[in-house]
Amino acid sequence: MNSIKKYLGAVWMLLGPAAIAFLIWQASLKLASPKATMDEWLQWCIIIFIFTPVAIGMVIFGWYAWNNEYNHIEDESES
């Protein structure tokens, strides 16, 4: 189980920046259109602003899982 946690930590560390890059890519596609309104600009800025700390948290969570910081939780629940 600990090895699964470790490798899933790597997945989380890669998924955070990938999600932000995907959001920025999608926003650039939508906002490059000459029909893009100020409402769409505001909407995408808010989405990226809100999701960035979530992605940073995913990276931090993955870092702790990769460094086996969560191994003691399994030991405490058995006793």
N, C-alpha and C positions, 0 to 999 in steps of 0.2 A: 504494500500500500504506500510506503514511503517513496518508493521509486516512481510510482504513478504521480504522487504529489509533486515530486521534483520536476518531472517532464511536463506536467500541466502548468507548472510555474513558468517554464520557458514559453509555453503557448500564450499565457497571459501577458508576459513581457513583450511578445511580438504583436499580440492582438491590439494592445492599447495604441501604439503609434500607427499601426495599420488602419485602425478605425478613424483616427484623426485625419490621416492622409486621405482616406476615402471620403470623409465629409468635406474636406477642402476641395478635393477634386470634383465632387458633385456640385458643390456651391459654385465653383468656377465655371462649370458647364452651364448651370442654370442662369448665372448672372452675366455671362458673356453675351447673351442674347440682347439685341437692342430693345426688345420689349420688356426687359426686366424693370420692375418698378421699385420705388423706394421701400415699399412694404416687403418685397422679396429680399432686398438687401438686409433689412432689419431682421427678418425672420431667420436668415442664414447666419447672421452674426450672433444672434441669441442662441441658436442651436449649437454653434461651434463653441461659444463662450460657456455654455452650460455643460457640454459634454467633455471639454478638455480636462477639468478636474477629475471626472469619472475615469477617463483614460489614464491619467496619472496614477490614480488609485489602483487601477488594474495592473500597472507596471510595478508599483510598490508591493502589491499582493503577490505578484509573480516572483519578485525578487526574494521576498521572505520564504515563499514556497521552495524556490530554487536553492536557497541556503539552509534548508531543513529546519526552519524556525518553528514549524507546526508539528514536529515529531512528538513533542512532549504532550500534546493534547490527547493523542491516542493512548499514551501510557497512563495519564490521569483518569481517563474514563474507565479503564479496566479495573481499577482498585475500588 
